[in-house]
Amino acid sequence: MSPEAITALFTRASGDYVFARWGRPIVPVVFGVDDTTLSTVKGAIEAVVALAGHKMAETDPELGANLMVFFLRDWAELLEVPNLGRLLDGLAPLVARLQEAGANQYRVFRFDASGAIKAAFVFVRMDGALAEVPAATLALSQAVQVIVLWSDAAFQQASPLGLVEGVAVLRPEIAAVIRAAYDPVLPAAAQEASHGLRLAARAGRQA
């Protein structure tokens, strides 16, 4: 990918460049799936975390679990999750907006004092379109989209995944960006577009 294309992955629709990666080990918990799908989702998260060269843990000392993934049939179900309103300010208005928009997925990130990701909430409403997607594909897509803070427009034109012999895999150019994003030389958070050029230089060396 060109430096411009990589920079665009972290340039929001507002024109602001905003990058963040996880600053602590990831501790996932998944709600609303059976044991088989649970293993698939956690396996996808583990694979993407390993790709990034980041770490997972059994517990987060501050939050317990810091990556919460919810699968549901209707957005209104979120209002019934115990204590979720304490974790997410404005939960009821958010649910109303998601219902009005007909959205089928939504992600919320929380950041530490340095700007690094410290927690994320992933909500997936299994509408007709997503119900047709294989569990492994859906799990990999969600894991990729939560490993760093991508632009709100990053994958509107092209998915981060591709197909190899009918199996969904992470596109190699996106994998290279993820690995570059976790280069310890780079900061955990950045708001200058020059950071995108530094990412591109490292991603290019991996190609």
C-alpha positions as CSV (number, residue, x, y, z in Angstrom):
1,M,0.0,0.0,0.0
2,S,1.1,3.5,-0.7
3,P,2.0,5.9,2.2
4,E,-1.2,7.9,1.3
5,A,-3.4,4.8,1.5
6,I,-2.0,3.8,4.9
7,T,-2.4,7.3,6.2
8,A,-6.0,7.2,5.0
9,L,-6.7,4.1,7.2
10,F,-6.3,6.4,10.2
11,T,-7.7,9.6,8.8
12,R,-11.3,10.2,10.0
13,A,-14.1,11.6,7.8
14,S,-13.5,14.9,9.7
15,G,-10.0,15.0,8.2
16,D,-8.3,14.3,11.6
17,Y,-5.5,11.8,11.8
18,V,-6.1,9.6,14.9
19,F,-4.1,6.4,15.7
20,A,-4.1,4.3,18.8
21,R,-3.1,0.7,19.7
22,W,-3.6,-1.3,22.8
23,G,-1.3,-0.3,25.7
24,R,-2.0,-3.3,27.9
25,P,-2.6,-7.0,27.4
26,I,-6.0,-7.9,25.9
27,V,-8.5,-9.8,28.1
28,P,-11.5,-10.7,26.0
29,V,-15.0,-11.9,27.1
30,V,-17.7,-12.8,24.7
31,F,-21.5,-12.8,25.3
32,G,-24.4,-14.2,23.3
33,V,-22.8,-17.2,21.6
34,D,-22.5,-20.9,22.1
35,D,-19.3,-22.7,23.2
36,T,-18.3,-23.5,19.6
37,T,-18.6,-19.9,18.4
38,L,-17.0,-18.7,21.6
39,S,-13.9,-20.7,20.7
40,T,-13.9,-19.3,17.2
41,V,-14.1,-15.7,18.3
42,K,-11.4,-16.1,21.0
43,G,-9.2,-18.0,18.5
44,A,-9.5,-15.1,16.0
45,I,-8.6,-12.6,18.6
46,E,-5.6,-14.6,19.7
47,A,-4.4,-14.9,16.1
48,V,-4.6,-11.2,15.4
49,V,-3.0,-10.3,18.7
50,A,-0.2,-12.7,17.9
51,L,0.2,-11.2,14.4
52,A,0.5,-7.8,16.1
53,G,3.2,-9.1,18.4
54,H,1.0,-8.0,21.3
55,K,-0.1,-10.0,24.4
56,M,-3.2,-11.4,26.0
57,A,-3.8,-12.1,29.7
58,E,-6.2,-13.9,32.0
59,T,-7.3,-10.7,33.7
60,D,-6.9,-6.9,33.6
61,P,-5.9,-5.6,37.0
62,E,-8.1,-2.5,36.6
63,L,-11.1,-3.8,34.6
64,G,-11.1,-7.6,34.8
65,A,-11.9,-8.0,31.1
66,N,-11.1,-5.1,28.8
67,L,-12.4,-6.4,25.5
68,M,-16.1,-7.2,25.7
69,V,-17.8,-8.6,22.6
70,F,-21.6,-8.8,22.5
71,F,-23.6,-10.8,19.9
72,L,-27.3,-10.0,19.9
73,R,-30.5,-10.1,17.8
74,D,-31.9,-6.7,18.7
75,W,-30.2,-3.5,20.0
76,A,-32.7,-3.3,22.8
77,E,-31.1,-6.3,24.4
78,L,-28.2,-4.0,25.4
79,L,-30.5,-2.2,27.8
80,E,-31.0,-5.5,29.7
81,V,-27.3,-6.2,30.2
82,P,-26.5,-5.8,34.0
83,N,-24.3,-2.8,34.7
84,L,-23.5,-2.1,31.1
85,G,-25.0,1.4,31.6
86,R,-22.2,2.0,34.2
87,L,-19.6,1.1,31.7
88,L,-21.0,3.1,28.8
89,D,-22.4,6.6,29.4
90,G,-25.5,7.4,27.4
91,L,-26.4,3.8,26.7
92,A,-30.1,4.4,26.0
93,P,-29.5,7.2,23.5
94,L,-26.8,5.0,21.8
95,V,-29.3,2.2,21.4
96,A,-31.9,4.5,20.0
97,R,-29.3,5.9,17.4
98,L,-28.3,2.3,16.4
99,Q,-31.9,1.3,16.0
100,E,-32.7,4.3,13.9
101,A,-29.7,3.8,11.7
102,G,-30.4,0.1,11.2
103,A,-26.8,-0.6,12.1
104,N,-25.6,-4.2,12.6
105,Q,-22.3,-3.5,14.4
106,Y,-20.7,-0.8,16.6
107,R,-17.5,-0.4,18.5
108,V,-16.6,1.8,21.5
109,F,-13.0,2.4,22.7
110,R,-11.7,3.7,26.0
111,F,-8.2,5.2,26.3
112,D,-5.6,5.6,29.0
113,A,-3.8,8.9,29.9
114,S,-1.3,8.3,27.1
115,G,-4.0,7.8,24.5
116,A,-3.5,4.1,24.1
117,I,-6.5,1.8,24.0
118,K,-7.3,0.4,27.5
119,A,-10.7,-1.1,26.7
120,A,-13.1,-1.8,23.8
121,F,-16.7,-2.8,23.5
122,V,-17.9,-4.6,20.3
123,F,-21.6,-5.0,19.5
124,V,-22.7,-7.2,16.7
125,R,-26.4,-7.4,15.8
126,M,-27.0,-10.6,13.9
127,D,-29.3,-9.3,11.2
128,G,-30.1,-11.2,8.0
129,A,-26.8,-10.0,6.3
130,L,-24.5,-11.0,9.1
131,A,-26.4,-14.3,9.7
132,E,-25.2,-15.4,6.3
133,V,-21.5,-14.8,7.2
134,P,-19.5,-17.8,8.5
135,A,-18.6,-17.5,12.2
136,A,-14.9,-17.7,11.5
137,T,-15.1,-14.8,8.9
138,L,-17.2,-12.6,11.3
139,A,-14.9,-13.3,14.2
140,L,-11.7,-12.5,12.2
141,S,-13.3,-9.3,10.9
142,Q,-14.2,-8.1,14.4
143,A,-10.7,-9.0,15.8
144,V,-9.0,-7.0,13.0
145,Q,-11.2,-4.0,13.5
146,V,-10.5,-3.8,17.3
147,I,-6.7,-4.4,17.3
148,V,-6.1,-0.7,16.5
149,L,-8.3,2.4,16.2
150,W,-8.9,2.6,12.5
151,S,-10.6,5.5,10.8
152,D,-14.4,5.5,10.7
153,A,-14.1,5.2,6.9
154,A,-11.2,2.8,6.8
155,F,-13.0,-0.3,5.4
156,Q,-16.1,1.3,3.7
157,Q,-14.7,0.6,0.2
158,A,-12.8,-2.6,0.8
159,S,-12.9,-5.3,3.5
160,P,-9.7,-6.0,5.5
161,L,-10.3,-9.6,4.6
162,G,-9.9,-11.5,1.3
163,L,-10.7,-15.1,0.2
164,V,-8.2,-17.8,-0.5
165,E,-9.8,-21.0,-1.8
166,G,-13.1,-19.9,-0.3
167,V,-11.6,-19.2,3.2
168,A,-11.5,-15.7,4.6
169,V,-8.0,-14.5,5.4
170,L,-6.5,-11.2,6.4
171,R,-5.3,-9.2,3.4
172,P,-1.4,-9.2,3.6
173,E,-1.2,-5.5,3.2
174,I,-3.5,-5.0,6.2
175,A,-1.5,-7.6,8.2
176,A,1.7,-5.6,7.5
177,V,0.0,-2.4,8.7
178,I,-1.0,-4.1,12.0
179,R,2.5,-5.5,12.6
180,A,4.0,-2.0,11.9
181,A,1.4,-0.4,14.2
182,Y,2.9,-2.4,17.1
183,D,6.5,-1.6,16.4
184,P,7.8,-0.6,19.8
185,V,9.7,2.3,18.3
186,L,6.4,3.9,17.4
187,P,4.1,5.6,19.9
188,A,1.0,3.9,21.2
189,A,-1.1,6.9,20.1
190,A,-0.6,9.6,17.5
191,Q,-2.5,12.5,16.0
192,E,-0.1,13.7,13.4
193,A,-0.3,12.4,9.8
194,S,3.5,12.0,9.7
195,H,2.9,8.9,11.9
196,G,1.2,7.4,8.9
197,L,4.4,7.8,6.9
198,R,6.4,6.1,9.6
199,L,3.8,3.2,9.6
200,A,4.2,3.0,5.8
201,A,7.9,2.8,6.0
202,R,7.8,-0.2,8.4
203,A,4.9,-1.9,6.6
204,G,6.8,-1.6,3.3
205,R,9.9,-3.4,4.8
206,Q,7.7,-6.3,5.7
207,A,6.3,-6.7,2.1
